[in-house]
Structures are given as C-alpha cells and as structure tokens.
Amino acid sequence: MTIEEIELHEIHPSLQSFNRDALKLQQGDSYDTRTIIILRSDSGQEGIGETLGASDTGLREELDPLRGTNPARWLAHPSLRIGVATAIYDLVAKNLEVPVSALFGPKLRSWVPVGYWTVSQSPEKMAGEVEHAVQLGYTWLKYHTDQFHNIIDQTRAMQEVAPPGFKVHYDLNFDGTVEHVAGLANRLSEYPVAGLIEDPLHPHDLTGYRLLRSKSQLPIVFHHLPLGGREAVMDLADGYMLGHAPVGQVIARAGLFEAMNTPFMIQNVGGAITRAMVAHMAAAFEMATMHHVTDTFAWKEDVTVPDWKVCAGTIQVPDTPGLGVSVDYSALDKLKSSAPSPMPQALVRVQAEGIPRAYARPPRARRDALGLDPRGVPGIGDGYDNRVDMDYWYDDGSREFSELWTRTGVAPVICGSGV
C-alpha cells in the first residue's frame, strides 16, 4: 500500500451560539478555520485527519514526503503533527481491517472520559456554561482562569447549578506562586464542584511543584513537561496532560505514566476526527483515565458521520476499521464555502472594587499591545481572587461607546484616562 493522493480542504464551521461571542472575543480567529486532511492509497482506501487552522502553516510541506510511501512507515513518527498522524493511523487501520485502537495495543476500555472546555467569564456566565455542559452529558468542565475574574465568585456560582459529582478543572496558565495557589486551592476545596488545578506554576519550577503538591487540598495537573514526562518519576503532580503531542511522544509517555501508576489526559483541539483519534488512544493506554479534552462540541456543524454523543461524561470507542468516522462530502463542500463568523463589536470592560471601569479592545488572549495587563490596573495586580469582574460592552450605537472605541484604538482607557 502506498499513498497516492493528498487533499487539503479548509473549512469554516460555525461556532455554537451559546458561547460563540466569548470564544471569539478571547480567542480571536483561533476557531474559525480547520483543515481536513485526506490521504488516498493505491488500493482506493481513504485516511482522514484534521488540524486547527489554515493549510498554509507548513502543512503542505509536511505532507509532501508522504506521497508514494507506505503509510505504515510513518506510524509513531516523531515529526508528524497529530492531525497528519491521525490520517496515517486511519489509513493503516482500514488496510488491516482493525480499529485504530488496535495499533496501540489491546483495547482496555470501550468508553473513555471526556471534558467540556470554555473560557473565563463572569460568574453568572460560568454558571450557564455548567448548565450547558450538563445538558450535553459532560461531568467535567475545564476553563482558563483569568486575573480579571474572581475564581471564588465563579466557583460559588457554578456550585449553585452543578449536579452532584460534577467537577471543575481550573487552568491557571503557569503564572501563580506556591503560596497563592495553595491558599486558593484550599479555599476552593470548600466547594464540592472544585476538581483540580492545572499548570499553576512556571513549568520549570520543579521544586515549587513538589512543594505545592504537599500543600494543596486539590489535585495538581502538569501540562507542558520540560522533562518529557519524567516529572512523574519525581512525583511533581497528581496527573499529567499531553497536549497536541506527536503520537510517538504520547506512546512513550503513556508507558512512563503506566510504570509510575500515574493518570494522564490528552488535549487535542478539533472536530469529530480529532475526538475519534483521542478516543482510540485513550482506549489502549492503561493510565489514560482522566477527562480528555477536544472542544469538539464548540462547533455546531462538522464534516463527518456518524455523530457521537457524550453519555455520563464518556464517549464510546468505535469497533469498526479505522477511526470509525468518515467524511460527509456534501457537508465538506458546504463548510468549504462558508465564511468565518465575524468578530463581535465589543469592548472589554473591567470593574475592580473601588475604581472606575477600565476598557480595552479585544481579543485580550492575543496579548497584543492594546490589551489590559492586570498589573497595570489599580487595585488588581497578580492573583485570581481579587475583587474584580470582567464582561463585554457590545456596540449599542451610543456616542459613549463610539468615543471609547476610538480611544481604546490607541491604548486601554483606565480610570477615565488613556494609559
């Protein structure tokens, strides 16, 4: 079997309406485009994969060496991005007439845990996210915390609507200290909904991780691993995350985590194709017992059949050859011709206790020159439990909005003055 044809299709699926604006305003155009990868063999079989983003990000150059080769040569290759590897595994598994999970070893579980993901929002919005996650069948919600939101207020609001057993996964983005995070974790542990904290410290602060784990009343999860997973040998965290890692790395680290009896999770953002690949890997790795994150639900449409549903926080692993999903070409054609949703016209609005509101242009997640820095707003500074909240002021046609929109095009407006 050799790879004869390679196709790339850029699609622009619509985001779900319930949190579309929040995703756009904080993530920019990150979710606007996905690229579907199709590999066809000389025997007429088809392997599919996908990547987040456009096809002009070096993807074509990465795929060119595959043409005319046996796809089995590329299994667990260390240089292939996960979306390309997905298409390789799908093609090889179909040729062998086995599910993709069989290429990683015996299937250990038929249902794998998955988690819901969102961005940090006001407490009432976070409560709404929990309710939506529950409606979709999830039992875990992960979100990126923000220093312009009070994590205790958010948790209190989520606790009020969360059913028993529902848990929240806090991603602190590497910018805490041992003292602050330990205190935060212990306060959060008073709420049954509080589940775990990810990436609380700088990834190279290994001494800090060991100390924090001894002080924290919530489990700690370590993501970007500078030692390649050897952190598990050092007992630095209660669990580990592998995000968008090449398949060869996932296999090697899964073996290490199994040897240390340490759980891990996989985070690969994408549609149903990505979710299928994650499910097959998690089905075969002993310690892949944590909630895996793909954000597949964020889009209200896709290019694959069949559609999988989340049941009690898990998804079923297909037993059919390959990934268990295939391309719906009519849907593919539709989404290729669709346009990305426009960026909402809105201002970031921050209210800290005791000072006037501060305003800035979104998206803040890009950390562009016009964004707000918590340390540059009076009364906030570092930390996730400050008396502060952030929301968005949508263009209401008023003169006040128009004037502030113009001023924030130069710099954020803080305490009534341009800074």
SETINU-575045 format. One record per residue (C-alpha): residue number from 1; residue in one letter; chain; x, y, z. Coordinates in pm, 1 decimal, padded with zeros to 6 digits. Example, Ala and Ser with C-alpha at 12.3 -4.5 7.8 and 13.67 -1.06 7.14 Angstrom:
BEGIN
  num  residuo  cadena        c1        c2        c3
    1        a       A   01230.0  -00450.0   00780.0
    2        s       A   01367.0  -00106.0   00714.0
END
This chain:
BEGIN
  num  residuo  cadena        c1        c2        c3
    1        m       A   00000.0   00000.0   00000.0
    2        t       A   00126.9   00346.2  -00090.1
    3        i       A  -00012.5   00695.8  -00050.6
    4        e       A  -00107.4   00820.0  -00396.4
    5        e       A  -00321.3   01130.1  -00335.6
    6        i       A  -00317.1   01400.2  -00069.9
    7        e       A  -00601.3   01650.6  -00033.6
    8        l       A  -00637.0   01950.9   00196.3
    9        h       A  -00973.3   02118.9   00249.3
   10        e       A  -01012.0   02433.8   00457.6
   11        i       A  -01348.1   02455.5   00630.4
   12        h       A  -01517.8   02726.8   00835.2
   13        p       A  -01773.2   02560.4   01064.7
   14        s       A  -01996.5   02782.5   01274.0
   15        l       A  -01947.1   02801.7   01648.1
   16        q       A  -02227.6   02711.4   01884.6
   17        s       A  -02431.8   03021.0   01966.4
   18        f       A  -02428.6   02974.2   02345.5
   19        n       A  -02066.3   03088.1   02391.9
   20        r       A  -01963.0   03194.8   02042.4
   21        d       A  -01903.7   03557.7   02135.3
   22        a       A  -01691.7   03471.3   02438.8
   23        l       A  -01473.2   03237.7   02232.4
   24        k       A  -01431.8   03494.0   01956.6
   25        l       A  -01357.0   03782.1   02190.8
   26        q       A  -01095.3   03589.5   02388.0
   27        q       A  -00955.5   03350.2   02128.0
   28        g       A  -00975.8   03571.9   01818.1
   29        d       A  -00987.4   03370.0   01497.1
   30        s       A  -00841.4   03053.6   01653.6
   31        y       A  -01158.9   02851.9   01596.7
   32        d       A  -01257.7   02994.3   01257.6
   33        t       A  -01071.5   02751.0   01033.7
   34        r       A  -00992.8   02380.7   01036.6
   35        t       A  -00812.6   02190.7   00761.3
   36        i       A  -00934.4   01842.9   00668.8
   37        i       A  -00658.1   01606.2   00551.7
   38        i       A  -00743.9   01319.1   00317.5
   39        l       A  -00487.3   01055.6   00218.6
   40        r       A  -00580.0   00806.2  -00054.1
   41        s       A  -00391.9   00484.4  -00116.7
   42        d       A  -00330.0   00293.8  -00439.9
   43        s       A  -00593.1   00044.1  -00322.1
   44        g       A  -00857.8   00317.8  -00303.8
   45        q       A  -00875.1   00342.1   00075.6
   46        e       A  -00902.6   00678.5   00248.5
   47        g       A  -00742.5   00803.0   00569.2
   48        i       A  -00865.5   01125.9   00725.9
   49        g       A  -00720.6   01374.0   00972.9
   50        e       A  -00759.4   01741.4   01060.1
   51        t       A  -00570.9   02036.3   01203.4
   52        l       A  -00686.1   02355.7   01366.4
   53        g       A  -00604.5   02649.6   01139.5
   54        a       A  -00535.1   02705.5   00770.2
   55        s       A  -00336.3   02481.6   00536.5
   56        d       A  -00064.1   02740.9   00475.3
   57        t       A   00103.9   02679.2   00812.5
   58        g       A   00368.4   02439.7   00676.0
   59        l       A   00115.4   02158.7   00644.0
   60        r       A   00169.0   02101.0   00270.4
   61        e       A   00545.7   02079.8   00316.2
   62        e       A   00496.8   01827.7   00597.2
   63        l       A   00270.1   01611.5   00382.1
   64        d       A   00475.5   01609.9   00059.4
   65        p       A   00726.4   01343.5   00176.7
   66        l       A   00437.3   01103.4   00241.6
   67        r       A   00340.6   01080.3  -00125.5
   68        g       A   00441.6   00746.1  -00279.6
   69        t       A   00534.5   00588.1   00055.5
   70        n       A   00381.4   00311.7   00261.8
   71        p       A   00184.5   00485.3   00538.6
   72        a       A   00297.8   00224.0   00792.0
   73        r       A   00646.1   00377.7   00770.4
   74        w       A   00508.7   00689.7   00941.1
   75        l       A   00340.2   00529.0   01241.7
   76        a       A   00456.4   00698.4   01564.2
   77        h       A   00684.6   00927.7   01362.8
   78        p       A   00822.0   01198.8   01594.5
   79        s       A   00794.7   01487.0   01346.4
   80        l       A   00435.1   01448.4   01227.0
   81        r       A   00176.7   01675.4   01383.7
   82        i       A  -00115.0   01493.1   01538.9
   83        g       A  -00358.3   01577.0   01256.9
   84        v       A  -00133.2   01420.1   00993.5
   85        a       A  -00068.6   01118.0   01214.4
   86        t       A  -00444.7   01073.1   01253.0
   87        a       A  -00484.7   01027.9   00877.2
   88        i       A  -00191.1   00782.4   00871.1
   89        y       A  -00336.8   00569.5   01150.1
   90        d       A  -00682.3   00574.7   00993.0
   91        l       A  -00543.2   00455.8   00658.0
   92        v       A  -00326.5   00178.6   00805.4
   93        a       A  -00604.0   00052.1   01034.2
   94        k       A  -00850.4   00035.7   00745.6
   95        n       A  -00599.0  -00160.5   00540.2
   96        l       A  -00559.8  -00407.8   00828.2
   97        e       A  -00936.1  -00406.7   00890.4
   98        v       A  -00896.1  -00317.8   01258.1
   99        p       A  -00995.5  -00013.8   01466.2
  100        v       A  -00721.3   00244.3   01524.1
  101        s       A  -00705.3   00147.4   01892.6
  102        a       A  -00560.6  -00192.2   01790.5
  103        l       A  -00249.8  -00014.9   01657.1
  104        f       A  -00171.8   00098.9   02012.1
  105        g       A  -00238.2  -00233.7   02184.3
  106        p       A  -00530.7  -00428.6   02328.0
  107        k       A  -00838.7  -00217.8   02395.1
  108        l       A  -00869.4  -00170.3   02770.6
  109        r       A  -01188.6   00034.6   02779.2
  110        s       A  -01485.9   00080.4   02545.7
  111        w       A  -01589.5   00417.3   02687.4
  112        v       A  -01338.2   00695.9   02754.4
  113        p       A  -01393.1   01006.3   02973.1
  114        v       A  -01412.0   01346.2   02804.6
  115        g       A  -01436.0   01702.7   02933.9
  116        y       A  -01605.4   02026.9   02836.6
  117        w       A  -01393.1   02338.8   02776.5
  118        t       A  -01460.1   02710.9   02783.5
  119        v       A  -01302.2   03049.0   02853.8
  120        s       A  -01322.7   03250.3   03175.4
  121        q       A  -01635.3   03464.6   03204.9
  122        s       A  -01839.2   03641.8   03470.4
  123        p       A  -01981.2   03421.1   03749.8
  124        e       A  -02331.2   03411.2   03602.5
  125        k       A  -02194.2   03318.5   03261.1
  126        m       A  -01983.9   03040.2   03413.3
  127        a       A  -02294.2   02902.9   03583.0
  128        g       A  -02459.5   02898.0   03241.0
  129        e       A  -02162.3   02707.5   03098.3
  130        v       A  -02202.9   02440.4   03367.3
  131        e       A  -02570.0   02404.6   03284.9
  132        h       A  -02490.6   02368.1   02915.4
  133        a       A  -02214.2   02115.2   02983.4
  134        v       A  -02457.9   01907.8   03188.9
  135        q       A  -02716.0   01919.1   02907.6
  136        l       A  -02452.3   01783.8   02667.7
  137        g       A  -02369.3   01494.8   02900.0
  138        y       A  -02037.9   01616.7   03046.1
  139        t       A  -01931.2   01572.8   03407.9
  140        w       A  -01610.3   01784.5   03389.6
  141        l       A  -01569.2   02148.6   03280.6
  142        k       A  -01223.8   02290.4   03210.7
  143        y       A  -01162.7   02662.1   03171.1
  144        h       A  -00870.9   02904.4   03152.0
  145        t       A  -00882.5   03121.3   03460.3
  146        d       A  -00828.8   03495.5   03422.1
  147        q       A  -00694.8   03750.4   03666.3
  148        f       A  -00978.4   03982.2   03565.0
  149        h       A  -01225.3   03734.5   03717.3
  150        n       A  -01256.1   03622.8   04077.5
  151        i       A  -01221.0   03244.3   04079.3
  152        i       A  -01402.4   03209.5   04414.2
  153        d       A  -01704.3   03404.1   04289.6
  154        q       A  -01707.4   03194.1   03971.9
  155        t       A  -01690.3   02870.6   04169.9
  156        r       A  -01967.6   02975.4   04404.3
  157        a       A  -02193.1   03045.9   04106.2
  158        m       A  -02105.2   02715.7   03938.7
  159        q       A  -02164.5   02523.0   04259.6
  160        e       A  -02519.8   02656.8   04279.3
  161        v       A  -02618.4   02492.5   03949.2
  162        a       A  -02387.3   02190.2   03933.6
  163        p       A  -02539.2   01845.9   03994.0
  164        p       A  -02369.9   01610.6   04243.3
  165        g       A  -02047.1   01471.6   04105.8
  166        f       A  -01987.3   01747.6   03851.6
  167        k       A  -01631.4   01885.5   03868.6
  168        v       A  -01442.7   02196.3   03751.5
  169        h       A  -01088.8   02188.4   03610.3
  170        y       A  -00904.1   02519.7   03663.4
  171        d       A  -00621.7   02601.0   03419.4
  172        l       A  -00401.4   02869.6   03580.4
  173        n       A  -00166.7   02921.5   03282.0
  174        f       A   00167.7   02898.8   03466.7
  175        d       A   00152.0   03232.1   03648.0
  176        g       A   00092.8   03154.4   04015.1
  177        t       A   00313.5   03116.5   04320.8
  178        v       A   00318.5   02826.1   04566.4
  179        e       A   00171.2   03038.2   04845.3
  180        h       A  -00106.0   03189.9   04635.5
  181        v       A  -00208.9   02867.9   04463.5
  182        a       A  -00200.9   02662.2   04784.0
  183        g       A  -00424.6   02917.3   04955.7
  184        l       A  -00651.5   02931.4   04652.8
  185        a       A  -00677.2   02552.9   04633.2
  186        n       A  -00766.5   02525.3   04998.4
  187        r       A  -01040.7   02785.5   04966.2
  188        l       A  -01174.2   02617.6   04651.4
  189        s       A  -01177.0   02277.8   04822.4
  190        e       A  -01466.4   02402.2   05035.2
  191        y       A  -01682.2   02368.0   04722.5
  192        p       A  -01760.8   02009.9   04609.5
  193        v       A  -01756.8   02124.0   04245.5
  194        a       A  -01384.2   02214.1   04260.1
  195        g       A  -01196.0   01931.8   04090.8
  196        l       A  -00830.1   02005.2   04012.1
  197        i       A  -00578.7   02274.4   03918.9
  198        e       A  -00367.4   02258.8   03602.8
  199        d       A  -00038.3   02441.3   03536.3
  200        p       A  -00034.7   02659.0   03849.1
  201        l       A   00340.7   02735.2   03834.2
  202        h       A   00606.7   02802.3   03574.5
  203        p       A   00684.0   02465.2   03407.9
  204        h       A   01049.8   02480.8   03511.6
  205        d       A   00969.2   02540.2   03880.3
  206        l       A   01005.1   02172.2   03971.1
  207        t       A   01083.3   02241.8   04335.6
  208        g       A   00773.5   02458.3   04355.6
  209        y       A   00556.3   02182.2   04209.4
  210        r       A   00675.9   01932.0   04467.6
  211        l       A   00610.5   02179.5   04749.8
  212        l       A   00270.8   02283.1   04611.8
  213        r       A   00155.2   01924.8   04581.9
  214        s       A   00228.4   01874.3   04952.2
  215        k       A   00028.8   02185.5   05046.6
  216        s       A  -00268.4   02177.0   04805.5
  217        q       A  -00600.3   02021.3   04901.6
  218        l       A  -00686.9   01987.9   04531.1
  219        p       A  -00507.8   01760.3   04283.3
  220        i       A  -00241.7   01925.3   04065.2
  221        v       A  -00204.5   01852.4   03692.5
  222        f       A   00114.9   01930.5   03498.7
  223        h       A   00084.6   02006.1   03124.9
  224        h       A   00388.2   02130.2   02928.6
  225        l       A   00651.6   01887.1   03051.9
  226        p       A   01010.6   02017.4   03019.8
  227        l       A   01149.2   01676.5   03119.4
  228        g       A   00934.7   01484.7   02872.0
  229        g       A   00716.1   01312.9   03129.5
  230        r       A   00995.3   01222.6   03370.2
  231        e       A   00821.1   01458.2   03609.3
  232        a       A   00605.0   01157.9   03703.1
  233        v       A   00912.7   00982.2   03845.1
  234        m       A   00970.5   01288.2   04063.4
  235        d       A   00611.6   01288.9   04198.7
  236        l       A   00558.5   01651.7   04099.4
  237        a       A   00186.2   01626.5   04027.7
  238        d       A  -00121.0   01407.9   04071.9
  239        g       A  -00176.8   01377.5   03697.3
  240        y       A  -00031.7   01491.1   03366.4
  241        m       A  -00160.4   01633.1   03038.9
  242        l       A  -00034.0   01560.5   02688.0
  243        g       A  -00143.1   01840.9   02454.7
  244        h       A  -00111.9   01812.7   02075.7
  245        a       A   00190.5   01587.5   02121.5
  246        p       A   00315.6   01372.9   01829.5
  247        v       A   00185.3   01018.2   01858.2
  248        g       A   00532.3   00878.7   01925.2
  249        q       A   00562.1   01104.7   02230.5
  250        v       A   00218.5   01001.9   02355.4
  251        i       A   00312.5   00632.5   02330.5
  252        a       A   00642.7   00681.3   02514.0
  253        r       A   00494.3   00895.7   02790.0
  254        a       A   00192.3   00669.4   02829.5
  255        g       A   00433.1   00387.2   02908.5
  256        l       A   00613.5   00601.4   03162.2
  257        f       A   00288.2   00702.2   03331.3
  258        e       A   00180.2   00337.2   03342.1
  259        a       A   00507.5   00239.6   03509.6
  260        m       A   00450.1   00510.9   03772.0
  261        n       A   00077.6   00429.4   03810.4
  262        t       A   00001.8   00795.6   03736.0
  263        p       A  -00310.0   00908.0   03542.2
  264        f       A  -00294.3   01137.3   03240.4
  265        m       A  -00519.3   01313.7   02994.8
  266        i       A  -00491.1   01411.4   02627.9
  267        q       A  -00586.0   01755.9   02497.4
  268        n       A  -00609.4   01788.9   02118.4
  269        v       A  -00846.7   02058.4   01991.1
  270        g       A  -01053.7   01975.8   01685.1
  271        g       A  -01370.5   01827.5   01544.6
  272        a       A  -01503.7   01472.8   01539.7
  273        i       A  -01195.3   01338.7   01360.1
  274        t       A  -00970.0   01464.4   01639.8
  275        r       A  -01205.7   01332.5   01904.7
  276        a       A  -01204.3   00989.0   01742.5
  277        m       A  -00823.6   00971.8   01743.7
  278        v       A  -00808.5   01073.9   02110.3
  279        a       A  -01069.6   00811.1   02197.5
  280        h       A  -00873.9   00532.6   02025.9
  281        m       A  -00550.1   00626.6   02202.2
  282        a       A  -00720.4   00656.1   02540.4
  283        a       A  -00886.5   00316.6   02488.7
  284        a       A  -00549.9   00139.9   02474.3
  285        f       A  -00338.3   00325.4   02731.9
  286        e       A  -00369.8   00195.0   03087.2
  287        m       A  -00342.8   00529.2   03269.8
  288        a       A  -00539.1   00746.1   03024.0
  289        t       A  -00815.6   00766.5   03282.1
  290        m       A  -00863.2   01142.5   03314.8
  291        h       A  -01112.8   01351.9   03116.2
  292        h       A  -00972.5   01412.1   02767.0
  293        v       A  -01039.9   01748.2   02602.8
  294        t       A  -01103.6   01811.5   02230.9
  295        d       A  -01355.8   02102.6   02227.8
  296        t       A  -01547.0   01918.2   01953.2
  297        f       A  -01880.8   02045.0   02082.2
  298        a       A  -01771.0   02409.3   02027.1
  299        w       A  -01876.2   02386.3   01661.3
  300        k       A  -02240.4   02331.1   01572.8
  301        e       A  -02157.7   02150.6   01248.1
  302        d       A  -01894.0   01911.7   01117.7
  303        v       A  -01797.8   01713.6   00808.1
  304        t       A  -01819.5   01361.8   00949.9
  305        v       A  -02069.5   01082.7   01011.4
  306        p       A  -02184.6   00935.4   01241.2
  307        d       A  -02233.7   01189.0   01520.3
  308        w       A  -02120.4   01069.8   01863.9
  309        k       A  -02298.9   01168.3   02179.8
  310        v       A  -02148.4   01213.3   02524.1
  311        c       A  -02301.7   00979.2   02781.3
  312        a       A  -02230.2   01024.1   03153.9
  313        g       A  -01911.2   01213.0   03070.4
  314        t       A  -01779.2   00947.5   02829.9
  315        i       A  -01781.9   00861.5   02460.2
  316        q       A  -01788.7   00514.6   02307.7
  317        v       A  -01485.9   00390.4   02116.6
  318        p       A  -01581.0   00255.3   01769.5
  319        d       A  -01502.3  -00106.5   01680.8
  320        t       A  -01519.6  -00054.3   01304.3
  321        p       A  -01199.9  -00041.2   01092.8
  322        g       A  -01011.0   00288.2   01112.2
  323        l       A  -01127.8   00581.8   01319.0
  324        g       A  -01494.5   00493.2   01298.2
  325        v       A  -01591.2   00823.5   01133.4
  326        s       A  -01593.1   00913.9   00764.0
  327        v       A  -01622.9   01232.1   00559.3
  328        d       A  -01965.1   01353.3   00451.6
  329        y       A  -01864.2   01519.5   00125.3
  330        s       A  -02180.9   01725.9   00094.1
  331        a       A  -02111.6   01874.0   00438.0
  332        l       A  -01748.0   01924.7   00341.0
  333        d       A  -01844.4   02121.6   00031.1
  334        k       A  -02085.0   02333.6   00234.5
  335        l       A  -01831.5   02424.8   00502.0
  336        k       A  -01558.9   02496.3   00246.8
  337        s       A  -01776.2   02770.1   00100.7
  338        s       A  -01885.5   02910.4   00437.6
  339        a       A  -01733.5   03227.5   00579.1
  340        p       A  -01597.2   03258.5   00935.1
  341        s       A  -01827.9   03427.9   01181.5
  342        p       A  -01745.4   03797.2   01227.9
  343        m       A  -01579.7   03931.5   01539.7
  344        p       A  -01842.9   04093.2   01764.9
  345        q       A  -01804.1   04468.2   01803.3
  346        a       A  -01746.5   04490.8   02176.8
  347        l       A  -01517.5   04637.7   02437.1
  348        v       A  -01357.4   04451.8   02724.7
  349        r       A  -01498.0   04608.1   03041.0
  350        v       A  -01323.9   04555.4   03376.6
  351        q       A  -01465.4   04662.0   03711.1
  352        a       A  -01233.3   04643.1   04010.9
  353        e       A  -01357.4   04725.5   04356.9
  354        g       A  -01323.3   05094.1   04439.0
  355        i       A  -01213.8   05228.0   04096.8
  356        p       A  -01391.9   05335.3   03776.6
  357        r       A  -01420.3   05083.1   03494.4
  358        a       A  -01132.1   05010.3   03259.5
  359        y       A  -01184.5   04943.0   02888.6
  360        a       A  -00979.8   04783.0   02612.4
  361        r       A  -01016.5   04634.7   02266.8
  362        p       A  -01045.2   04254.6   02237.5
  363        p       A  -00913.6   03994.4   02185.8
  364        r       A  -00707.4   04007.4   02501.4
  365        a       A  -00596.8   03645.7   02458.8
  366        r       A  -00351.1   03751.7   02191.2
  367        r       A  -00173.5   03974.7   02444.3
  368        d       A  -00144.3   04247.2   02183.3
  369        a       A  -00018.8   04595.9   02259.3
  370        l       A  -00367.6   04727.0   02328.2
  371        g       A  -00460.7   04458.4   02580.2
  372        l       A  -00509.3   04511.9   02951.8
  373        d       A  -00245.0   04383.5   03190.9
  374        p       A  -00385.5   04304.7   03539.4
  375        r       A  -00074.5   04456.8   03696.6
  376        g       A  -00144.7   04781.7   03512.7
  377        v       A  -00494.6   04832.4   03652.1
  378        p       A  -00519.1   04987.3   04001.1
  379        g       A  -00646.8   04754.3   04268.4
  380        i       A  -00589.3   04427.2   04079.5
  381        g       A  -00233.6   04305.3   04033.0
  382        d       A  -00143.9   03936.6   04041.7
  383        g       A  -00377.7   03667.7   04169.2
  384        y       A  -00711.2   03503.7   04095.4
  385        d       A  -00913.2   03608.3   04397.4
  386        n       A  -00911.0   03987.2   04361.5
  387        r       A  -01235.5   04182.0   04386.6
  388        v       A  -01274.1   04224.3   04012.7
  389        d       A  -01500.5   04112.7   03730.1
  390        m       A  -01488.8   04145.3   03352.0
  391        d       A  -01757.6   04142.0   03087.2
  392        y       A  -01816.4   04292.9   02741.9
  393        w       A  -01990.0   04609.2   02632.4
  394        y       A  -02142.9   04543.9   02292.7
  395        d       A  -02182.8   04827.5   02048.4
  396        d       A  -02518.3   04978.2   02137.2
  397        g       A  -02495.6   05266.5   01892.0
  398        s       A  -02436.5   05516.9   02170.1
  399        r       A  -02197.6   05808.6   02149.5
  400        e       A  -02025.4   05685.4   02466.3
  401        f       A  -01940.5   05352.1   02306.8
  402        s       A  -01817.6   05518.0   01988.8
  403        e       A  -01589.9   05753.2   02180.4
  404        l       A  -01441.8   05474.9   02392.4
  405        w       A  -01393.9   05253.5   02086.5
  406        t       A  -01188.2   05529.8   01926.6
  407        r       A  -00981.9   05593.1   02238.7
  408        t       A  -00906.5   05224.2   02302.1
  409        g       A  -00769.9   05202.0   01948.8
  410        v       A  -00467.7   05389.8   02085.0
  411        a       A  -00440.1   05232.8   02432.1
  412        p       A  -00663.1   05097.3   02709.4
  413        v       A  -00867.5   05351.1   02898.2
  414        i       A  -00814.6   05318.4   03272.9
  415        c       A  -00975.3   05541.0   03535.9
  416        g       A  -01103.0   05772.8   03263.6
  417        s       A  -00764.5   05838.1   03104.4
  418        g       A  -00572.9   05684.3   02817.8
  419        v       A  -00269.8   05493.1   02950.0
END
